[in-house]
Amino acid sequence: MDSKGQISIELIIVMAAVVAVVLLLVTQLQSSSASGVQKLDQKTQDVFAKIDQIE
């Protein structure tokens, strides 16, 4: 019986570690996407400014 309890505890620890890594990756991806959105917005504004200069 002790071996089943030990396996369950180890499984819970491994699952908690996996969840922590996934949360870390999701947070990092959200940060990267926010940075990308800002850069895209700036480039879009630059393009529209150059188009306005052509007219």
Residue frames relative to the residue before (quaternion, step in Angstrom):
aa qw qx qy qz dx dy dz
M 1.0000 0.0000 0.0000 0.0000 0.00 0.00 0.00
D 0.6234 0.5566 -0.3505 0.4227 3.57 1.00 -0.72
S 0.6374 0.5414 -0.3449 0.4263 3.60 1.00 -0.71
K 0.6296 0.5185 -0.3455 0.4640 3.61 1.04 -0.65
G 0.6468 0.5098 -0.3129 0.4731 3.57 1.00 -0.79
Q 0.6458 0.5206 -0.3123 0.4630 3.57 1.01 -0.83
I 0.6489 0.5066 -0.3184 0.4700 3.58 0.95 -0.82
S 0.6519 0.5178 -0.3236 0.4498 3.59 0.93 -0.79
I 0.6526 0.5018 -0.3165 0.4713 3.58 0.94 -0.84
E 0.6582 0.4994 -0.3131 0.4683 3.58 0.93 -0.86
L 0.6393 0.5215 -0.3234 0.4634 3.57 1.01 -0.79
I 0.6408 0.5149 -0.3231 0.4689 3.59 0.98 -0.80
I 0.6503 0.5105 -0.3190 0.4635 3.60 0.96 -0.83
V 0.6590 0.4984 -0.3077 0.4719 3.59 0.93 -0.87
M 0.6598 0.5021 -0.3126 0.4634 3.59 0.92 -0.86
A 0.6336 0.5192 -0.3333 0.4669 3.60 1.01 -0.74
A 0.6453 0.5098 -0.3207 0.4700 3.58 1.00 -0.77
V 0.6428 0.5169 -0.3189 0.4669 3.59 0.99 -0.81
V 0.6495 0.5072 -0.3146 0.4711 3.58 0.95 -0.86
A 0.6409 0.5241 -0.3259 0.4565 3.60 0.97 -0.81
V 0.6588 0.4965 -0.3111 0.4718 3.60 0.94 -0.84
V 0.6449 0.5152 -0.3238 0.4623 3.60 0.95 -0.84
L 0.6563 0.5019 -0.3166 0.4660 3.60 0.92 -0.84
L 0.6312 0.5283 -0.3291 0.4628 3.57 1.03 -0.76
L 0.6679 0.4969 -0.2986 0.4667 3.59 0.93 -0.88
V 0.6480 0.5142 -0.3213 0.4609 3.59 0.96 -0.85
T 0.6477 0.5154 -0.3170 0.4629 3.58 0.96 -0.86
Q 0.6676 0.4950 -0.3034 0.4661 3.57 0.96 -0.86
L 0.6457 0.5124 -0.3220 0.4657 3.60 1.00 -0.75
Q 0.6336 0.5197 -0.3340 0.4656 3.59 1.02 -0.75
S 0.6414 0.5171 -0.3170 0.4698 3.57 1.00 -0.80
S 0.6626 0.5037 -0.3039 0.4636 3.57 0.94 -0.88
S 0.6695 0.4945 -0.3118 0.4583 3.57 0.94 -0.82
A 0.6195 0.5312 -0.3483 0.4614 3.59 1.03 -0.68
S 0.6415 0.5111 -0.3136 0.4784 3.57 1.02 -0.81
G 0.6514 0.5233 -0.3068 0.4558 3.58 0.99 -0.83
V 0.6323 0.5304 -0.3240 0.4624 3.56 1.02 -0.80
Q 0.6490 0.5128 -0.3205 0.4617 3.58 0.96 -0.82
K 0.6651 0.4961 -0.3055 0.4672 3.59 0.93 -0.86
L 0.6458 0.5147 -0.3162 0.4670 3.58 1.00 -0.83
D 0.6364 0.5261 -0.3224 0.4629 3.58 0.98 -0.82
Q 0.6599 0.5040 -0.3092 0.4636 3.58 0.95 -0.87
K 0.6606 0.4997 -0.3108 0.4662 3.59 0.93 -0.85
T 0.6285 0.5329 -0.3316 0.4593 3.58 1.03 -0.78
Q 0.6526 0.5039 -0.3103 0.4732 3.57 0.96 -0.85
D 0.6381 0.5266 -0.3249 0.4581 3.59 1.02 -0.79
V 0.6540 0.5128 -0.3115 0.4608 3.58 0.96 -0.86
F 0.6717 0.4864 -0.3041 0.4687 3.58 0.90 -0.88
A 0.6158 0.5329 -0.3461 0.4659 3.60 1.06 -0.68
K 0.6658 0.4836 -0.3079 0.4776 3.61 0.94 -0.82
I 0.6198 0.5274 -0.3457 0.4670 3.61 1.03 -0.68
D 0.6396 0.5207 -0.3198 0.4663 3.57 1.01 -0.84
Q 0.6433 0.5255 -0.3259 0.4515 3.61 1.02 -0.72
I 0.6058 0.5682 -0.3548 0.4294 3.62 1.09 -0.64
E 0.6716 0.4964 -0.3068 0.4565 3.58 0.91 -0.85
